[in-house]
Amino acid sequence: MKVDLPEKLYYNIGEVAKSFDVNTSLIRFWEKEFDIIKPKKNAKGNRKFTPEDIKNFEQIYHLVKERGFTLEGAKQHLKTHKGSTLDNYDLVRKLKHIKSELEAIKSKM
């Protein structure tokens, strides 16, 4: 899953939901379920997600949607593998990107 978001300090819930191709209700649900997501709220109560929150959403999305973990399984995995899951996920994502670039170069030859 590649998230296309511009470089910003804060993202609103609509931008986050659109980038992950999910409903805003799922974003709110994951916010309640996973304590690693802590968006700031403005005076109106609108959620403002940081780039760190986006990385956490990527990790949750990868575990739940791509690897098929249950919510409880994903919570347990995040607790036991603090940081290492994200590092592994980033590494795999970078390698897939490199592979696609190499395949594009190969097809041009």
Backbone torsions as a table, in degrees:
resi	resn	phi	psi	omega
1	MET	NA	119.5	177.4
2	LYS	-106.3	124.9	-178.4
3	VAL	-97.8	120.3	178.4
4	ASP	-101.6	95.6	176.0
5	LEU	-128.2	141.4	176.5
6	PRO	-68.6	158.7	178.4
7	GLU	-71.5	112.6	179.3
8	LYS	-143.1	164.5	175.5
9	LEU	-77.9	-36.5	-177.3
10	TYR	-138.4	146.9	177.4
11	TYR	-123.8	142.1	176.7
12	ASN	-85.3	169.2	-173.1
13	ILE	-64.4	-32.5	178.8
14	GLY	-65.2	-41.8	178.1
15	GLU	-64.2	-41.4	-179.3
16	VAL	-66.1	-46.7	-179.3
17	ALA	-62.2	-42.3	-179.3
18	LYS	-65.3	-40.0	-178.4
19	SER	-66.1	-31.4	178.3
20	PHE	-95.0	-2.3	-179.1
21	ASP	56.6	48.7	176.8
22	VAL	-133.2	170.7	177.0
23	ASN	-78.1	154.5	177.1
24	THR	-63.8	-28.2	179.4
25	SER	-64.2	-33.7	177.7
26	LEU	-68.8	-37.4	177.4
27	ILE	-62.7	-45.2	178.6
28	ARG	-63.9	-39.4	179.5
29	PHE	-63.4	-47.6	179.3
30	TRP	-63.1	-34.0	177.2
31	GLU	-60.8	-40.6	179.2
32	LYS	-71.6	-38.4	-174.1
33	GLU	-77.6	-36.0	-174.5
34	PHE	-110.6	121.3	-176.1
35	ASP	-77.8	-4.9	177.5
36	ILE	-79.3	-11.9	178.5
37	ILE	-101.1	115.5	-178.2
38	LYS	-133.9	80.4	-179.4
39	PRO	-72.1	152.1	173.5
40	LYS	-81.4	153.4	177.8
41	LYS	-123.6	138.8	178.4
42	ASN	-85.3	-173.4	-176.2
43	ALA	-60.9	-31.4	179.1
44	LYS	-80.5	-10.4	-178.6
45	GLY	93.2	5.8	178.0
46	ASN	-71.7	136.4	-179.1
47	ARG	-77.7	139.1	175.5
48	LYS	-125.8	111.4	-176.1
49	PHE	-93.5	138.0	179.3
50	THR	-89.7	166.2	174.7
51	PRO	-57.8	-30.9	176.1
52	GLU	-64.7	-40.6	176.0
53	ASP	-62.1	-38.4	179.9
54	ILE	-63.8	-41.8	177.0
55	LYS	-61.8	-39.8	178.2
56	ASN	-65.9	-39.9	176.3
57	PHE	-62.9	-39.8	178.2
58	GLU	-59.8	-42.3	179.9
59	GLN	-64.8	-46.3	179.3
60	ILE	-63.6	-45.7	179.9
61	TYR	-58.6	-44.8	-179.6
62	HIS	-60.4	-45.3	-178.1
63	LEU	-68.7	-46.0	-172.9
64	VAL	-81.6	-49.9	-173.1
65	LYS	-85.8	-38.6	-175.1
66	GLU	-91.8	-38.2	-178.5
67	ARG	-98.0	-9.5	174.1
68	GLY	80.0	22.3	177.5
69	PHE	-69.3	149.4	168.6
70	THR	-76.6	167.6	179.0
71	LEU	-61.6	-43.3	179.1
72	GLU	-64.8	-40.2	177.8
73	GLY	-64.1	-40.2	178.7
74	ALA	-66.2	-41.5	178.1
75	LYS	-60.9	-45.5	-179.4
76	GLN	-63.5	-43.5	-180.0
77	HIS	-62.3	-42.1	179.7
78	LEU	-65.2	-35.9	179.3
79	LYS	-70.5	-40.7	-175.6
80	THR	-82.1	-24.3	-177.1
81	HIS	-119.2	49.6	-177.7
82	LYS	-54.8	118.9	176.3
83	GLY	82.3	-36.9	-175.4
84	SER	-68.2	-34.2	178.4
85	THR	-63.7	-43.1	-179.7
86	LEU	-66.3	-40.6	178.2
87	ASP	-62.2	-45.3	178.4
88	ASN	-64.3	-42.0	-179.8
89	TYR	-63.3	-43.9	177.8
90	ASP	-61.5	-42.1	179.3
91	LEU	-62.3	-46.4	179.4
92	VAL	-63.2	-41.9	179.6
93	ARG	-63.3	-41.8	178.7
94	LYS	-65.8	-41.4	178.8
95	LEU	-64.7	-38.9	176.9
96	LYS	-64.0	-38.7	178.5
97	HIS	-65.0	-43.4	178.1
98	ILE	-62.8	-41.6	179.3
99	LYS	-61.5	-44.2	-179.6
100	SER	-65.7	-36.2	176.4
101	GLU	-66.3	-41.9	178.1
102	LEU	-64.8	-39.1	177.3
103	GLU	-65.7	-36.2	177.2
104	ALA	-65.3	-41.0	177.6
105	ILE	-65.1	-42.0	-179.5
106	LYS	-63.3	-39.9	-178.7
107	SER	-69.6	-23.6	178.7
108	LYS	-77.8	-19.6	-177.5
109	MET	-80.2	NA	NA
